[in-house]
Amino acid sequence: MTKKIRLIDESTVSADAPTAVVTDTLHTDAVETATVKQLMKYLEAIDWKLWEMLKIMKAEQEEADEADSVDDDNLPG
């Protein structure tokens, strides 16, 4: 079972909401660093899931190839 990740909480975000303007560069850098870390963690999770899917697909393909090779043996029965 896969875990769904909600990137934005829809109940707190609206189109009419004013956006906050941050002028403090130290605060801005901290927010950007935290955002980058979150994005890297999210991308790493995606990469891991894609790797797992690739392994599953390769295993299924190998099973299908083995099943085909058994059928091609022309053995009686």
RAWOKA-V609288 format. One record per run of one state. SS is the DSSP state (A for helix, B for strand, O for the rest). FROM is the first residue (numbers start at 1). TO is the last residue. If there is no record, write none. Layout:
SS_FROM_TO + SS_FROM_TO
This chain:
O_1_24 + A_25_71 + O_72_77
